[in-house]
Amino acid sequence: PDAMDEAARYIAPTSGRLEMLDVPLAVVSATDDPVHPVEVGAGWVSAAPRAALRTVTLDEIGADPAVLGTQCLAALRDAQDPARP
């Protein structure tokens, strides 16, 4: 219950805050997660100067939870790539 209360009080970063981010941002979103819409992750990536998005499905996470870490590291590599616009 405490974790749920804490999560309910959490305020996500604003676009303005993300625009000031000076480190790479890696975002992994599940395309079929109704609680955490992929559009939010896409918005974060659009706002941050050096960011990348990778997507997974909830079934992929269920079959292999490590897919989150794998995709996050891939997104981080993408975000650090100086050739990216």
Backbone atoms as SQL, in Angstrom:
CREATE TABLE atoms (id INTEGER PRIMARY KEY, chain TEXT, resi INTEGER, resn TEXT, atom TEXT, x REAL, y REAL, z REAL);
INSERT INTO atoms VALUES
  (1, 'A', 1, 'PRO', 'N', 0.809, -1.212, 0.000),
  (2, 'A', 1, 'PRO', 'CA', 0.000, 0.000, 0.000),
  (3, 'A', 1, 'PRO', 'C', 0.846, 1.268, 0.000),
  (4, 'A', 2, 'ASP', 'N', 1.953, 1.280, 0.740),
  (5, 'A', 2, 'ASP', 'CA', 2.791, 2.481, 0.776),
  (6, 'A', 2, 'ASP', 'C', 3.345, 2.809, -0.603),
  (7, 'A', 3, 'ALA', 'N', 3.753, 1.795, -1.343),
  (8, 'A', 3, 'ALA', 'CA', 4.301, 2.020, -2.685),
  (9, 'A', 3, 'ALA', 'C', 3.242, 2.600, -3.608),
  (10, 'A', 4, 'MET', 'N', 2.015, 2.130, -3.488),
  (11, 'A', 4, 'MET', 'CA', 0.937, 2.647, -4.329),
  (12, 'A', 4, 'MET', 'C', 0.632, 4.105, -3.980),
  (13, 'A', 5, 'ASP', 'N', 0.642, 4.420, -2.689),
  (14, 'A', 5, 'ASP', 'CA', 0.423, 5.807, -2.272),
  (15, 'A', 5, 'ASP', 'C', 1.532, 6.711, -2.808),
  (16, 'A', 6, 'GLU', 'N', 2.757, 6.228, -2.712),
  (17, 'A', 6, 'GLU', 'CA', 3.888, 7.008, -3.208),
  (18, 'A', 6, 'GLU', 'C', 3.782, 7.204, -4.719),
  (19, 'A', 7, 'ALA', 'N', 3.430, 6.165, -5.435),
  (20, 'A', 7, 'ALA', 'CA', 3.280, 6.266, -6.893),
  (21, 'A', 7, 'ALA', 'C', 2.179, 7.253, -7.260),
  (22, 'A', 8, 'ALA', 'N', 1.114, 7.266, -6.495),
  (23, 'A', 8, 'ALA', 'CA', -0.001, 8.174, -6.777),
  (24, 'A', 8, 'ALA', 'C', 0.398, 9.636, -6.576),
  (25, 'A', 9, 'ARG', 'N', 1.360, 9.879, -5.694),
  (26, 'A', 9, 'ARG', 'CA', 1.812, 11.252, -5.427),
  (27, 'A', 9, 'ARG', 'C', 2.911, 11.714, -6.385),
  (28, 'A', 10, 'TYR', 'N', 3.472, 10.785, -7.148),
  (29, 'A', 10, 'TYR', 'CA', 4.589, 11.114, -8.033),
  (30, 'A', 10, 'TYR', 'C', 4.141, 12.063, -9.141),
  (31, 'A', 11, 'ILE', 'N', 4.931, 13.075, -9.384),
  (32, 'A', 11, 'ILE', 'CA', 4.659, 14.020, -10.468),
  (33, 'A', 11, 'ILE', 'C', 5.736, 13.815, -11.527),
  (34, 'A', 12, 'ALA', 'N', 5.312, 13.452, -12.717),
  (35, 'A', 12, 'ALA', 'CA', 6.242, 13.189, -13.817),
  (36, 'A', 12, 'ALA', 'C', 6.942, 14.475, -14.246),
  (37, 'A', 13, 'PRO', 'N', 8.105, 14.342, -14.855),
  (38, 'A', 13, 'PRO', 'CA', 8.802, 15.544, -15.317),
  (39, 'A', 13, 'PRO', 'C', 8.017, 16.263, -16.412),
  (40, 'A', 14, 'THR', 'N', 8.107, 17.561, -16.398),
  (41, 'A', 14, 'THR', 'CA', 7.433, 18.365, -17.422),
  (42, 'A', 14, 'THR', 'C', 8.311, 18.437, -18.672),
  (43, 'A', 15, 'SER', 'N', 7.709, 18.824, -19.776),
  (44, 'A', 15, 'SER', 'CA', 8.476, 19.007, -21.015),
  (45, 'A', 15, 'SER', 'C', 9.579, 20.044, -20.811),
  (46, 'A', 16, 'GLY', 'N', 9.259, 21.091, -20.084),
  (47, 'A', 16, 'GLY', 'CA', 10.254, 22.128, -19.815),
  (48, 'A', 16, 'GLY', 'C', 11.466, 21.597, -19.078),
  (49, 'A', 17, 'ARG', 'N', 11.235, 20.746, -18.104),
  (50, 'A', 17, 'ARG', 'CA', 12.358, 20.142, -17.359),
  (51, 'A', 17, 'ARG', 'C', 13.161, 19.220, -18.260),
  (52, 'A', 18, 'LEU', 'N', 12.457, 18.441, -19.088),
  (53, 'A', 18, 'LEU', 'CA', 13.148, 17.514, -19.981),
  (54, 'A', 18, 'LEU', 'C', 13.964, 18.255, -21.034),
  (55, 'A', 19, 'GLU', 'N', 13.500, 19.417, -21.463),
  (56, 'A', 19, 'GLU', 'CA', 14.241, 20.216, -22.442),
  (57, 'A', 19, 'GLU', 'C', 15.593, 20.651, -21.897),
  (58, 'A', 20, 'MET', 'N', 15.724, 20.756, -20.574),
  (59, 'A', 20, 'MET', 'CA', 16.972, 21.181, -19.941),
  (60, 'A', 20, 'MET', 'C', 17.895, 20.012, -19.617),
  (61, 'A', 21, 'LEU', 'N', 17.469, 18.801, -19.877),
  (62, 'A', 21, 'LEU', 'CA', 18.253, 17.612, -19.538),
  (63, 'A', 21, 'LEU', 'C', 19.560, 17.606, -20.324),
  (64, 'A', 22, 'ASP', 'N', 20.681, 17.457, -19.620),
  (65, 'A', 22, 'ASP', 'CA', 21.968, 17.487, -20.320),
  (66, 'A', 22, 'ASP', 'C', 22.653, 16.123, -20.366),
  (67, 'A', 23, 'VAL', 'N', 21.906, 15.078, -20.112),
  (68, 'A', 23, 'VAL', 'CA', 22.405, 13.705, -20.242),
  (69, 'A', 23, 'VAL', 'C', 21.460, 12.945, -21.173),
  (70, 'A', 24, 'PRO', 'N', 21.938, 11.865, -21.782),
  (71, 'A', 24, 'PRO', 'CA', 21.056, 11.083, -22.649),
  (72, 'A', 24, 'PRO', 'C', 19.899, 10.471, -21.858),
  (73, 'A', 25, 'LEU', 'N', 18.756, 10.381, -22.516),
  (74, 'A', 25, 'LEU', 'CA', 17.561, 9.797, -21.911),
  (75, 'A', 25, 'LEU', 'C', 17.123, 8.598, -22.741),
  (76, 'A', 26, 'ALA', 'N', 17.009, 7.453, -22.094),
  (77, 'A', 26, 'ALA', 'CA', 16.521, 6.239, -22.744),
  (78, 'A', 26, 'ALA', 'C', 15.142, 5.924, -22.190),
  (79, 'A', 27, 'VAL', 'N', 14.176, 5.707, -23.073),
  (80, 'A', 27, 'VAL', 'CA', 12.805, 5.407, -22.666),
  (81, 'A', 27, 'VAL', 'C', 12.370, 4.118, -23.348),
  (82, 'A', 28, 'VAL', 'N', 11.793, 3.216, -22.554),
  (83, 'A', 28, 'VAL', 'CA', 11.188, 2.000, -23.099),
  (84, 'A', 28, 'VAL', 'C', 9.725, 2.013, -22.694),
  (85, 'A', 29, 'SER', 'N', 8.851, 1.898, -23.671),
  (86, 'A', 29, 'SER', 'CA', 7.409, 1.906, -23.415),
  (87, 'A', 29, 'SER', 'C', 6.782, 0.651, -23.993),
  (88, 'A', 30, 'ALA', 'N', 5.806, 0.124, -23.258),
  (89, 'A', 30, 'ALA', 'CA', 5.020, -0.996, -23.771),
  (90, 'A', 30, 'ALA', 'C', 3.873, -0.422, -24.595),
  (91, 'A', 31, 'THR', 'N', 3.781, -0.833, -25.831),
  (92, 'A', 31, 'THR', 'CA', 2.779, -0.269, -26.737),
  (93, 'A', 31, 'THR', 'C', 1.355, -0.614, -26.346),
  (94, 'A', 32, 'ASP', 'N', 1.190, -1.657, -25.550),
  (95, 'A', 32, 'ASP', 'CA', -0.156, -2.105, -25.180),
  (96, 'A', 32, 'ASP', 'C', -0.440, -1.950, -23.690),
  (97, 'A', 33, 'ASP', 'N', 0.267, -1.041, -23.028),
  (98, 'A', 33, 'ASP', 'CA', 0.075, -0.807, -21.597),
  (99, 'A', 33, 'ASP', 'C', -0.887, 0.362, -21.409),
  (100, 'A', 34, 'PRO', 'N', -2.126, 0.101, -20.960),
  (101, 'A', 34, 'PRO', 'CA', -3.097, 1.179, -20.813),
  (102, 'A', 34, 'PRO', 'C', -2.806, 2.106, -19.630),
  (103, 'A', 35, 'VAL', 'N', -1.998, 1.652, -18.684),
  (104, 'A', 35, 'VAL', 'CA', -1.695, 2.460, -17.501),
  (105, 'A', 35, 'VAL', 'C', -0.546, 3.431, -17.776),
  (106, 'A', 36, 'HIS', 'N', 0.378, 3.017, -18.625),
  (107, 'A', 36, 'HIS', 'CA', 1.542, 3.843, -18.968),
  (108, 'A', 36, 'HIS', 'C', 1.565, 4.022, -20.485),
  (109, 'A', 37, 'PRO', 'N', 0.792, 4.948, -21.012),
  (110, 'A', 37, 'PRO', 'CA', 0.658, 5.096, -22.469),
  (111, 'A', 37, 'PRO', 'C', 1.987, 5.394, -23.171),
  (112, 'A', 38, 'VAL', 'N', 2.199, 4.739, -24.286),
  (113, 'A', 38, 'VAL', 'CA', 3.419, 4.943, -25.067),
  (114, 'A', 38, 'VAL', 'C', 3.539, 6.399, -25.509),
  (115, 'A', 39, 'GLU', 'N', 2.432, 7.085, -25.641),
  (116, 'A', 39, 'GLU', 'CA', 2.465, 8.498, -26.032),
  (117, 'A', 39, 'GLU', 'C', 3.204, 9.359, -25.010),
  (118, 'A', 40, 'VAL', 'N', 3.139, 8.970, -23.750),
  (119, 'A', 40, 'VAL', 'CA', 3.872, 9.714, -22.715),
  (120, 'A', 40, 'VAL', 'C', 5.371, 9.562, -22.946),
  (121, 'A', 41, 'GLY', 'N', 5.805, 8.336, -23.166),
  (122, 'A', 41, 'GLY', 'CA', 7.225, 8.101, -23.447),
  (123, 'A', 41, 'GLY', 'C', 7.682, 8.827, -24.693),
  (124, 'A', 42, 'ALA', 'N', 6.856, 8.805, -25.723),
  (125, 'A', 42, 'ALA', 'CA', 7.194, 9.499, -26.969),
  (126, 'A', 42, 'ALA', 'C', 7.296, 11.004, -26.732),
  (127, 'A', 43, 'GLY', 'N', 6.426, 11.534, -25.892),
  (128, 'A', 43, 'GLY', 'CA', 6.482, 12.957, -25.558),
  (129, 'A', 43, 'GLY', 'C', 7.751, 13.317, -24.811),
  (130, 'A', 44, 'TRP', 'N', 8.166, 12.449, -23.895),
  (131, 'A', 44, 'TRP', 'CA', 9.411, 12.693, -23.165),
  (132, 'A', 44, 'TRP', 'C', 10.587, 12.717, -24.130),
  (133, 'A', 45, 'VAL', 'N', 10.606, 11.764, -25.044),
  (134, 'A', 45, 'VAL', 'CA', 11.704, 11.684, -26.008),
  (135, 'A', 45, 'VAL', 'C', 11.709, 12.907, -26.922),
  (136, 'A', 46, 'SER', 'N', 10.538, 13.377, -27.303),
  (137, 'A', 46, 'SER', 'CA', 10.454, 14.575, -28.148),
  (138, 'A', 46, 'SER', 'C', 10.967, 15.811, -27.425),
  (139, 'A', 47, 'ALA', 'N', 10.752, 15.872, -26.127),
  (140, 'A', 47, 'ALA', 'CA', 11.141, 17.057, -25.359),
  (141, 'A', 47, 'ALA', 'C', 12.629, 17.085, -25.018),
  (142, 'A', 48, 'ALA', 'N', 13.216, 15.944, -24.759),
  (143, 'A', 48, 'ALA', 'CA', 14.616, 15.902, -24.324),
  (144, 'A', 48, 'ALA', 'C', 15.557, 16.072, -25.516),
  (145, 'A', 49, 'PRO', 'N', 16.653, 16.803, -25.327),
  (146, 'A', 49, 'PRO', 'CA', 17.572, 17.058, -26.440),
  (147, 'A', 49, 'PRO', 'C', 18.256, 15.810, -26.987),
  (148, 'A', 50, 'ARG', 'N', 18.613, 14.882, -26.119),
  (149, 'A', 50, 'ARG', 'CA', 19.287, 13.643, -26.548),
  (150, 'A', 50, 'ARG', 'C', 18.527, 12.473, -25.946),
  (151, 'A', 51, 'ALA', 'N', 17.598, 11.937, -26.714),
  (152, 'A', 51, 'ALA', 'CA', 16.747, 10.875, -26.186),
  (153, 'A', 51, 'ALA', 'C', 16.363, 9.904, -27.291),
  (154, 'A', 52, 'ALA', 'N', 16.038, 8.689, -26.876),
  (155, 'A', 52, 'ALA', 'CA', 15.597, 7.674, -27.830),
  (156, 'A', 52, 'ALA', 'C', 14.546, 6.800, -27.168),
  (157, 'A', 53, 'LEU', 'N', 13.644, 6.301, -27.994),
  (158, 'A', 53, 'LEU', 'CA', 12.535, 5.462, -27.534),
  (159, 'A', 53, 'LEU', 'C', 12.637, 4.087, -28.176),
  (160, 'A', 54, 'ARG', 'N', 12.458, 3.073, -27.377),
  (161, 'A', 54, 'ARG', 'CA', 12.300, 1.702, -27.854),
  (162, 'A', 54, 'ARG', 'C', 10.971, 1.215, -27.303),
  (163, 'A', 55, 'THR', 'N', 10.309, 0.332, -28.032),
  (164, 'A', 55, 'THR', 'CA', 9.022, -0.184, -27.574),
  (165, 'A', 55, 'THR', 'C', 9.052, -1.699, -27.456),
  (166, 'A', 56, 'VAL', 'N', 8.207, -2.179, -26.562),
  (167, 'A', 56, 'VAL', 'CA', 8.004, -3.605, -26.332),
  (168, 'A', 56, 'VAL', 'C', 6.506, -3.814, -26.140),
  (169, 'A', 57, 'THR', 'N', 6.106, -5.058, -25.968),
  (170, 'A', 57, 'THR', 'CA', 4.725, -5.366, -25.602),
  (171, 'A', 57, 'THR', 'C', 4.721, -5.996, -24.218),
  (172, 'A', 58, 'LEU', 'N', 3.569, -5.998, -23.586),
  (173, 'A', 58, 'LEU', 'CA', 3.460, -6.631, -22.271),
  (174, 'A', 58, 'LEU', 'C', 3.735, -8.127, -22.366),
  (175, 'A', 59, 'ASP', 'N', 3.342, -8.758, -23.475),
  (176, 'A', 59, 'ASP', 'CA', 3.641, -10.181, -23.664),
  (177, 'A', 59, 'ASP', 'C', 5.149, -10.423, -23.724),
  (178, 'A', 60, 'GLU', 'N', 5.869, -9.525, -24.381),
  (179, 'A', 60, 'GLU', 'CA', 7.330, -9.666, -24.444),
  (180, 'A', 60, 'GLU', 'C', 7.946, -9.556, -23.053),
  (181, 'A', 61, 'ILE', 'N', 7.439, -8.632, -22.260),
  (182, 'A', 61, 'ILE', 'CA', 7.943, -8.478, -20.890),
  (183, 'A', 61, 'ILE', 'C', 7.618, -9.722, -20.072),
  (184, 'A', 62, 'GLY', 'N', 6.401, -10.252, -20.244),
  (185, 'A', 62, 'GLY', 'CA', 6.016, -11.458, -19.517),
  (186, 'A', 62, 'GLY', 'C', 6.872, -12.651, -19.885),
  (187, 'A', 63, 'ALA', 'N', 7.208, -12.778, -21.155),
  (188, 'A', 63, 'ALA', 'CA', 8.015, -13.908, -21.615),
  (189, 'A', 63, 'ALA', 'C', 9.473, -13.775, -21.190),
  (190, 'A', 64, 'ASP', 'N', 9.964, -12.554, -21.134),
  (191, 'A', 64, 'ASP', 'CA', 11.371, -12.319, -20.796),
  (192, 'A', 64, 'ASP', 'C', 11.518, -10.922, -20.200),
  (193, 'A', 65, 'PRO', 'N', 11.414, -10.798, -18.876),
  (194, 'A', 65, 'PRO', 'CA', 11.502, -9.478, -18.248),
  (195, 'A', 65, 'PRO', 'C', 12.795, -8.724, -18.578),
  (196, 'A', 66, 'ALA', 'N', 13.842, -9.448, -18.937),
  (197, 'A', 66, 'ALA', 'CA', 15.113, -8.801, -19.275),
  (198, 'A', 66, 'ALA', 'C', 15.010, -7.955, -20.535),
  (199, 'A', 67, 'VAL', 'N', 13.943, -8.141, -21.305),
  (200, 'A', 67, 'VAL', 'CA', 13.772, -7.349, -22.527),
  (201, 'A', 67, 'VAL', 'C', 13.724, -5.853, -22.200),
  (202, 'A', 68, 'LEU', 'N', 13.243, -5.494, -21.032),
  (203, 'A', 68, 'LEU', 'CA', 13.216, -4.072, -20.638),
  (204, 'A', 68, 'LEU', 'C', 14.630, -3.499, -20.557),
  (205, 'A', 69, 'GLY', 'N', 15.509, -4.217, -19.879),
  (206, 'A', 69, 'GLY', 'CA', 16.895, -3.759, -19.766),
  (207, 'A', 69, 'GLY', 'C', 17.603, -3.746, -21.103),
  (208, 'A', 70, 'THR', 'N', 17.383, -4.788, -21.892),
  (209, 'A', 70, 'THR', 'CA', 18.007, -4.877, -23.214),
  (210, 'A', 70, 'THR', 'C', 17.591, -3.704, -24.090),
  (211, 'A', 71, 'GLN', 'N', 16.298, -3.413, -24.111),
  (212, 'A', 71, 'GLN', 'CA', 15.805, -2.311, -24.938),
  (213, 'A', 71, 'GLN', 'C', 16.215, -0.949, -24.378),
  (214, 'A', 72, 'CYS', 'N', 16.307, -0.846, -23.073),
  (215, 'A', 72, 'CYS', 'CA', 16.743, 0.415, -22.465),
  (216, 'A', 72, 'CYS', 'C', 18.198, 0.709, -22.840),
  (217, 'A', 73, 'LEU', 'N', 19.047, -0.308, -22.787),
  (218, 'A', 73, 'LEU', 'CA', 20.443, -0.107, -23.179),
  (219, 'A', 73, 'LEU', 'C', 20.554, 0.250, -24.662),
  (220, 'A', 74, 'ALA', 'N', 19.722, -0.368, -25.488),
  (221, 'A', 74, 'ALA', 'CA', 19.719, -0.037, -26.917),
  (222, 'A', 74, 'ALA', 'C', 19.283, 1.414, -27.130),
  (223, 'A', 75, 'ALA', 'N', 18.264, 1.842, -26.401),
  (224, 'A', 75, 'ALA', 'CA', 17.805, 3.230, -26.509),
  (225, 'A', 75, 'ALA', 'C', 18.883, 4.191, -26.024),
  (226, 'A', 76, 'LEU', 'N', 19.584, 3.815, -24.976),
  (227, 'A', 76, 'LEU', 'CA', 20.658, 4.672, -24.465),
  (228, 'A', 76, 'LEU', 'C', 21.769, 4.814, -25.503),
  (229, 'A', 77, 'ARG', 'N', 22.120, 3.713, -26.162),
  (230, 'A', 77, 'ARG', 'CA', 23.117, 3.799, -27.234),
  (231, 'A', 77, 'ARG', 'C', 22.629, 4.738, -28.339),
  (232, 'A', 78, 'ASP', 'N', 21.353, 4.604, -28.702),
  (233, 'A', 78, 'ASP', 'CA', 20.782, 5.487, -29.723),
  (234, 'A', 78, 'ASP', 'C', 20.860, 6.950, -29.287),
  (235, 'A', 79, 'ALA', 'N', 20.524, 7.216, -28.037),
  (236, 'A', 79, 'ALA', 'CA', 20.501, 8.594, -27.532),
  (237, 'A', 79, 'ALA', 'C', 21.899, 9.201, -27.472),
  (238, 'A', 80, 'GLN', 'N', 22.907, 8.369, -27.298),
  (239, 'A', 80, 'GLN', 'CA', 24.285, 8.853, -27.210),
  (240, 'A', 80, 'GLN', 'C', 24.944, 9.005, -28.575),
  (241, 'A', 81, 'ASP', 'N', 24.311, 8.521, -29.624),
  (242, 'A', 81, 'ASP', 'CA', 24.892, 8.544, -30.966),
  (243, 'A', 81, 'ASP', 'C', 24.920, 9.975, -31.500),
  (244, 'A', 82, 'PRO', 'N', 26.112, 10.539, -31.719),
  (245, 'A', 82, 'PRO', 'CA', 26.187, 11.926, -32.196),
  (246, 'A', 82, 'PRO', 'C', 25.651, 12.103, -33.620),
  (247, 'A', 83, 'ALA', 'N', 25.499, 11.027, -34.358),
  (248, 'A', 83, 'ALA', 'CA', 24.980, 11.127, -35.726),
  (249, 'A', 83, 'ALA', 'C', 23.469, 11.299, -35.759),
  (250, 'A', 84, 'ARG', 'N', 22.807, 11.051, -34.626),
  (251, 'A', 84, 'ARG', 'CA', 21.346, 11.210, -34.581),
  (252, 'A', 84, 'ARG', 'C', 21.001, 12.687, -34.592),
  (253, 'A', 85, 'PRO', 'N', 19.895, 13.018, -35.245),
  (254, 'A', 85, 'PRO', 'CA', 19.483, 14.439, -35.278),
  (255, 'A', 85, 'PRO', 'C', 19.068, 14.944, -33.918);
